[in-house]
Amino acid sequence: MIPVIKRELKEMKEACKAKNINLNIKNMKIILSKLLISLFRRANELDEALLEKGCNLS
């Protein structure tokens, strides 16, 4: 998961840079919260895909 997190964070930083948003403490809180939401969404999609294939991890 570490490479996925690094890639997501890099993409968010690049998006902020493209929009001319400074990366101060306040903005980093917003970026990190969006990062967590993105990771939870990705985990949910992965769970659904595994369930469709018949993999039950419970």
Contacts in CASP RR format, 6 or more apart in sequence:
PFRMAT RR
TARGET T0000
AUTHOR 0000-0000-0000
METHOD contacts of the structure
MODEL  1
MIPVIKRELKEMKEACKAKNINLNIKNMKIILSKLLISLFRRANELDEAL
LEKGCNLS
1 39 0 8 1.000
4 39 0 8 1.000
4 42 0 8 1.000
5 35 0 8 1.000
5 39 0 8 1.000
8 35 0 8 1.000
8 38 0 8 1.000
8 39 0 8 1.000
9 31 0 8 1.000
9 35 0 8 1.000
12 31 0 8 1.000
12 34 0 8 1.000
12 35 0 8 1.000
13 23 0 8 1.000
13 31 0 8 1.000
16 23 0 8 1.000
16 27 0 8 1.000
16 31 0 8 1.000
21 27 0 8 1.000
23 31 0 8 1.000
47 57 0 8 1.000
50 57 0 8 1.000
END
